[in-house]
């Protein structure tokens, strides 16, 4: 590759929206964005598409499942008298 191809263009898009080559790829990308929003503590209202919201909700559900699984593992097996 030539150096001009490797150099960063001074007018490169900084805040553009990524678009995947396939529809399936775009869906997975938007779900990942939703998961990342959840992990960064952003509200569901930050999601800009249904696929982002689905990723956000899936991450929330996975966190709740992990929490309850840990609580169940730590629960005492003795009966209350």
N, C-alpha and C positions, 0 to 999 in steps of 0.2 A: 504494500500500500504506500501511496505517496504521503509525504508529510502534510500536505494540505487536507487529505482525507482524515488524518488522525488529529489534526488541530481542532480545537473547539471553535466553532463559529461564533463571532461576537454577537450575532443576533439570534442565538439559539433560543428556542422556546423554553421558558423556565416554568411557567404555570399552565402548560397545556394539559389536556386530558389524554391519557393513554387509551388507545383503542387496539384491542387484540386482533390478530389476523382472522380468527374464527369466532363465531357466536358463542360456542362453548368456552373458548378461552376468555372471552369478555365476561361471561357470567362468573367464571371462577375468579377472575381478577377482581370483579366488583365485590364478590363475597369475601375475598381476602381483605379488601379495603374496609369492609364492614367489621370484620374480626379485629383488624388493627385499631379501628375507632373505639371499639369496646375496650380493648386492652389498654388504650391510652386514657380511658375514663371519660370519653366523649358521650353525650346523650344520644339516644336513638334518633332524635330529630336532626342530627348531623348527617344522617344517611340520605343520599340524593337519589337512590333508586331502590326498587323492591329487592334487587339482588344484594345490595349493600345491607339493607335492613335484615334480610335473611341471614347474612353472615354475622351481623351483630347479635341477632337473637340466638343463633347457633352457639356463638362464643359464650353468651350469658348462660345458656342451658348447660354447656359443658362445664362451666365454672360451678354452677349450682350442683350438678351431678357429682363433681369431684369433692365438693364440700360435704355433701350428705354422705358420700362413700367413706370419707375420713371420719366423720362423726359416728357413723355406724360402727366402724372398726374400733373406735375408742370407747364405745359404750360399754358399760358394765354388764356382765352377764348375770350378776346376782339379783335376786328378787327383793323388792321392797317389803319390809315387814310392817 
